[in-house]
Amino acid sequence: MTPKFKAQAGTFESSDIMVLIEPVAEGSGRQVDISSTVMLQFEEDLKVCINQVLDVMEIENVHLIAKDKGALTPTIKARVETAVKRSLGIQEGTL
């Protein structure tokens, strides 16, 4: 799937991550840009976690920008999933 809209999820607060999604031209593939306060220790883990969510959701042709402030894995996955769903126009919620 390819995102339709720009979307974001998360905050710049400590222990959170801001995820921004932008659609790109068909055939452009994925571009993932990460900045983090813990980049030296966890850069590879962040990339793997983000790409796992994109793989599961079958997302291609996307520019994803992640600005991390020490978020844990479940938070990262939730923020990426939420940003992707918003960019696809999927309005699912919980009661």
C-alpha angles and dihedrals in degrees: 000000000000123000115248102197141028109261142169141197134185136029141259091248122123114279092019138095131220112217120193122188127197126179116234134195119294111272095023094111126204126328115185118186117187132187119178143167086227098042096129093055103034111021094115093045090052092051093048093047094049094045092048090059092046090049094050091049091044093233120170134162096041140134109213122187117193122190106188129196098183101297120175121240097261090052092049092050093047093049093048092047092048093048091048093049091049091049090052092048093245109151104193120152142168129248 
